[in-house]
Amino acid sequence: MKDLNFFEPYQGKKKEKTNAKIYIYGAMGIVGVLIVITLTINTVSIIMLNRSIEDYNKKLSNSQTQQELKEAEDINKQITTLKQYDSALTDVAVSVKERDNVSDTLLNDISSTVPSEVSFKNLDIENNTVSIKGVSTNRTAVAELKHNLSELSNMQDVYVNSIDNSSAVEGEYSFDIKCVLKDVE
């Protein structure tokens, strides 16, 4: 015959409570173990980093390292000074390049204005002034040269200083023309 146990449903609930407690305590144990492991790892890491810091401080306080550090600082100061000089020289070079009045274009422009009866003896370019000394077979060619130079876009002012027919060769006129170039901006 089979025995009837009327308390059986209550015994299952007690067993469920103990199972839930086991799960809770197990999870708390796992979390506790993880905390201890993390604490151990971090403590070991901090100790190793402190040792490393001490080693670096010893190396930095070494007299040879101090001397090398001072040399490096001196070199850095020199590099900074040289960079400032380089910057200033670059600015000067750019300014000079922008003010460069003598160029192939200018010389080609002047050459294109010369009539066939004119030949140059001397061509001087100083600052913004071009001085041309030469000879011509007639005065009209000198006037034509002056007119052609005045038509150039980079000429501000062109004037004839002198025309003289007392040169060594008869029938030739020596002349002197001055041209003022426009400012380059």
C-alpha positions in Angstrom: 0.0 0.0 0.0 1.1 3.4 -0.7 1.6 6.0 1.9 0.1 9.4 1.5 2.3 12.3 2.5 0.3 15.5 2.9 3.4 17.6 3.6 5.1 16.8 0.3 4.1 20.1 -1.5 5.7 22.0 1.4 8.9 20.1 1.3 9.4 21.0 -2.5 9.2 24.7 -1.7 11.8 24.3 1.0 14.1 22.6 -1.5 13.5 25.4 -4.0 14.5 28.0 -1.3 17.7 26.1 -0.6 18.4 25.9 -4.4 17.9 29.7 -4.8 20.2 30.4 -1.8 22.8 28.1 -3.3 22.6 30.2 -6.6 22.8 33.5 -4.7 25.8 32.4 -2.5 27.5 30.9 -5.6 27.2 34.1 -7.6 28.4 36.2 -4.6 31.4 33.8 -4.3 32.2 34.2 -7.9 32.0 38.0 -7.7 34.1 37.9 -4.6 36.7 35.8 -6.3 36.7 38.2 -9.3 37.2 41.2 -7.0 40.1 39.5 -5.2 41.7 38.5 -8.6 41.3 42.1 -9.9 42.7 43.5 -6.6 45.7 41.2 -6.9 46.4 42.1 -10.5 46.1 45.8 -9.9 48.3 45.6 -6.8 51.0 43.7 -8.7 50.7 46.2 -11.6 51.1 49.2 -9.2 54.1 47.6 -7.5 55.8 47.0 -10.9 55.0 50.5 -12.1 56.5 52.0 -8.9 59.7 49.9 -9.4 59.8 51.2 -13.0 59.4 54.8 -11.8 62.2 54.3 -9.3 64.4 52.9 -12.0 63.7 55.9 -14.3 64.3 58.4 -11.5 67.6 56.7 -10.8 68.6 56.9 -14.5 67.5 60.6 -14.6 69.4 61.5 -11.5 72.6 60.0 -13.0 75.2 62.7 -13.8 75.8 61.4 -17.3 72.0 61.6 -18.1 71.9 65.1 -16.6 74.7 66.2 -18.9 73.0 64.6 -21.9 69.8 66.3 -20.9 71.5 69.7 -20.7 73.1 69.1 -24.1 69.7 68.2 -25.6 68.2 71.4 -24.2 71.1 73.4 -25.6 70.5 71.8 -29.0 66.8 72.5 -28.8 67.5 76.1 -28.1 69.8 76.3 -31.1 67.2 74.6 -33.3 64.6 77.1 -32.1 67.0 80.0 -32.9 67.8 78.5 -36.3 64.1 78.1 -37.1 63.6 81.8 -36.3 66.6 82.8 -38.5 65.2 80.5 -41.2 61.8 82.1 -41.0 63.3 85.6 -41.1 65.5 84.7 -44.1 62.6 83.2 -45.9 60.7 86.4 -45.4 63.6 88.4 -46.7 64.1 86.0 -49.7 60.4 86.3 -50.6 60.7 90.1 -50.4 63.8 90.2 -52.6 62.2 87.8 -55.1 59.1 90.0 -55.3 61.2 93.1 -55.8 63.4 91.5 -58.4 63.1 93.9 -61.3 65.7 92.3 -63.6 64.1 89.4 -65.3 64.1 87.7 -68.7 60.7 89.2 -69.4 62.0 92.8 -68.8 65.1 92.3 -70.9 63.1 90.7 -73.7 60.6 93.5 -73.6 63.4 96.1 -73.9 65.0 94.1 -76.7 61.7 94.0 -78.6 61.5 97.8 -78.7 64.9 98.5 -80.2 64.8 99.8 -83.8 67.3 98.4 -86.3 69.2 101.7 -86.4 69.9 101.6 -82.7 72.6 99.6 -80.8 73.3 99.6 -77.1 76.7 100.3 -75.6 75.6 100.0 -72.0 72.5 98.9 -70.1 72.4 99.4 -66.4 69.6 98.4 -64.1 69.8 99.8 -60.6 66.8 99.6 -58.1 63.9 100.8 -60.3 65.9 102.7 -62.8 67.1 101.5 -66.2 69.9 103.5 -67.9 70.5 102.8 -71.6 73.5 104.3 -73.4 73.9 103.6 -77.1 74.4 104.9 -80.6 72.0 105.5 -83.5 72.3 106.5 -87.1 69.6 109.1 -86.7 67.6 111.0 -84.1 64.3 109.6 -85.3 65.3 106.1 -84.2 66.1 107.4 -80.7 62.7 109.0 -80.5 61.1 105.7 -81.8 63.0 103.8 -79.0 61.8 106.2 -76.4 58.2 105.9 -77.6 58.4 102.1 -77.7 59.8 101.9 -74.2 57.0 104.3 -72.9 54.5 101.8 -74.3 55.8 98.9 -72.1 53.4 98.1 -69.3 56.2 97.9 -66.6 57.6 101.3 -67.4 56.4 104.2 -65.3 58.5 107.0 -66.9 60.9 107.2 -69.9 62.9 110.2 -70.8 65.9 111.0 -73.0 68.7 112.6 -71.1 70.8 113.5 -74.0 71.4 113.0 -77.8 74.9 114.0 -79.0 76.3 113.8 -82.5 79.9 114.5 -81.4 80.9 110.8 -81.3 84.0 109.4 -82.9 82.1 108.1 -85.9 80.6 110.6 -88.2 76.8 110.3 -88.8 76.2 108.5 -85.5 74.3 110.0 -82.5 75.1 108.8 -79.0 72.2 108.9 -76.6 71.3 108.4 -73.0 67.8 107.2 -72.0 66.6 106.7 -68.4 63.5 104.6 -67.6 61.8 104.3 -64.3 60.1 101.0 -63.6 56.8 100.7 -61.9 57.0 99.4 -58.3 56.4 95.7 -58.0 53.8 94.9 -55.4 
